[in-house]
Amino acid sequence: MSKARARKIKLLILDVDGVMTDGTIFLFPAPPGMQQAVLKAQQEAKADAGGYGIASDAMVETKGFHAHDGTAISLAHLAGIKLAVITKRISETVRLRCRDLRIDYVFQGVADKFSVFESILAKEGLTHEQAAYVGDDIIDLPVMRKCGLAIAVANAREDVKDESHIITDRRGGDGAVRDAVEYILKAQGKLEQSVTAYLAERSSTGSMRSTI
């Protein structure tokens, strides 16, 4: 049943904290000369939409991301799958990471994830069944209950796991996104083709584009 669902997926949506990361949040002093830029980025992310971020020109919020997940996102791109990130928190680190990985849609400071989910589907002309979502906590449930393939990471809350179609072997921040992408691509018969294209692209062009 879950493999049949995975074969329909054209859009993969990711939570950040606890999915792309292990959920740990680090706060460091903002580097000299960057304070105003950091504060501006936080304000532009529209924290008043119900999200949360460190609104300070003295501190910057940072997170750690796994290299295997970065490769997975490259493989998803090569397979023609669109990528989106929807997160309640606001972080310049997330903006930079998503830009680096060429994520198609990035929404920060979002408490009502379902409304954003619907807006992405409308823009892409997709149905609920063509979208997958990877989550770990109860804020993710409204989307997970309606999407075509609900994926919980290994460290997700138990009630989130109970409402998921599959659970990744790895924890958030430790390759869970890679598990999700490979599951979908295997179901669609595209994994080997994407890996071949990934390797060929880098061996033939010598590209220094980030893939991790």
Sequence and secondary structure as in RCSB ss.txt:
>XXXX:A:sequence
MSKARARKIKLLILDVDGVMTDGTIFLFPAPPGMQQAVLKAQQEAKADAGGYGIASDAMVETKGFHAHDGTAISL
AHLAGIKLAVITKRISETVRLRCRDLRIDYVFQGVADKFSVFESILAKEGLTHEQAAYVGDDIIDLPVMRKCGLA
IAVANAREDVKDESHIITDRRGGDGAVRDAVEYILKAQGKLEQSVTAYLAERSSTGSMRSTI
>XXXX:A:secstr
 HHHHHTT  EEEE STTTTS S  EEEE  TT HHHHHHHHHHT GGGB EE   SSEEEE    HHHHHHHHH
HHHTT EEEEE SEE HHHHHHHHHTT SEEE SBS HHHHHHHHHHHHT  GGGEEEEE SGGGHHHHTTSSEE
EE TTS HHHHHT SEE SS TTTTHHHHHHHHHHHHTT HHHHHHHHHHHHHHH       
